[in-house]
Amino acid sequence: MRNRCKTFCCRLQDSRFCCIAGAIAAGLVIIILFISGFSLLMTSLDASDELVSCMAAVSLCAGSFIAGFIAAKKRRKHGLLTGLLCGAVIYFAVFFFGLILLRSFAGAGTFMKLILIILCSCIGGVCGVNTRCRRPHK
């Protein structure tokens, strides 16, 4: 019984869903860290609206790139599709968090955010697949 449980946990941990879910969680954490850092930076200087939107775009790009990179590096195949899936999920997560926090639909820039997130996560997926594997020393 114990052996079955161990193999189930290993299969669950190595599954496609867990790889992508963990990578998306890491990407969302990176987005939150970047936004927090940029908001600390904005308290010390007077930022224009264009600079604020640029900082938000940079944080979205960094988080989606990291999510695509981590998921594709763990899976080691289908980097473009893995990045595409990660980007789509991150976009919908950001979209729904925006709906919940703003309580309205802000249509301005949503298509551009989608393109930006998908593009960065696909690039991250391709980079993640093409990185070298660490091989243990023998």
SVG drawing of the C-alpha trace seen along z (x, -y; Angstrom):
<svg xmlns="http://www.w3.org/2000/svg" viewBox="-18 -64 50 66">
<polyline fill="none" stroke="black" stroke-width="0.4" points="0.0,0.0 2.8,-2.4 4.6,-1.7 1.4,-2.5 1.0,-5.8 4.6,-6.8 4.3,-6.0 1.0,-7.9 2.6,-11.0 5.6,-10.8 3.3,-10.5 1.1,-13.4 4.2,-15.5 5.6,-14.8 2.3,-15.2 1.7,-17.9 -0.9,-19.6 1.4,-20.0 4.3,-21.2 2.1,-23.9 0.3,-24.8 3.6,-25.2 5.0,-27.3 1.9,-29.5 2.1,-30.0 5.7,-31.0 4.8,-33.4 2.1,-35.1 4.5,-35.5 7.0,-37.2 4.3,-39.5 3.3,-40.4 6.9,-41.0 7.6,-43.2 4.5,-45.2 5.4,-45.6 8.9,-46.8 7.6,-49.2 5.1,-50.6 7.8,-51.2 9.8,-53.0 6.8,-55.1 6.4,-56.4 9.8,-58.1 9.3,-59.7 6.4,-61.3 5.5,-58.8 3.3,-59.6 0.5,-57.4 2.7,-56.1 5.4,-55.1 3.0,-53.3 1.5,-51.3 5.0,-50.5 5.9,-49.1 2.8,-47.0 3.6,-45.6 7.2,-44.8 5.9,-42.9 3.4,-41.0 6.1,-40.1 8.6,-39.0 6.0,-36.8 4.7,-35.2 8.3,-34.6 9.2,-32.9 6.0,-30.7 6.7,-29.5 10.3,-28.9 9.8,-26.9 7.0,-24.8 8.9,-24.0 12.1,-23.3 10.3,-20.7 8.5,-19.1 11.5,-19.3 9.2,-19.1 6.6,-21.2 8.0,-24.5 5.9,-26.7 2.6,-25.0 3.5,-24.9 4.3,-28.6 1.1,-29.3 -0.9,-27.5 0.8,-29.2 0.3,-32.6 -3.4,-32.0 -3.9,-30.9 -1.9,-33.9 -3.9,-36.2 -7.2,-34.9 -6.0,-35.0 -4.9,-38.6 -8.2,-39.4 -10.4,-37.9 -8.4,-39.5 -8.9,-42.8 -12.6,-42.2 -12.8,-41.3 -10.7,-44.3 -12.1,-46.9 -15.6,-45.6 -15.9,-46.6 -14.6,-45.6 -11.8,-47.8 -11.6,-47.1 -8.7,-49.4 -5.5,-47.5 -6.8,-44.0 -6.0,-42.6 -2.5,-44.1 -2.0,-42.5 -3.1,-39.2 -0.6,-39.5 2.2,-40.6 1.6,-37.8 1.3,-35.1 4.4,-36.3 6.6,-36.4 5.4,-33.1 6.0,-31.4 9.5,-32.9 10.0,-31.6 8.8,-28.1 11.2,-27.9 14.1,-29.1 13.1,-26.6 13.1,-23.7 16.4,-24.7 18.4,-25.1 20.9,-22.5 20.0,-19.8 22.1,-19.5 23.6,-16.1 24.8,-14.6 28.5,-14.0 29.5,-10.4"/>
</svg>
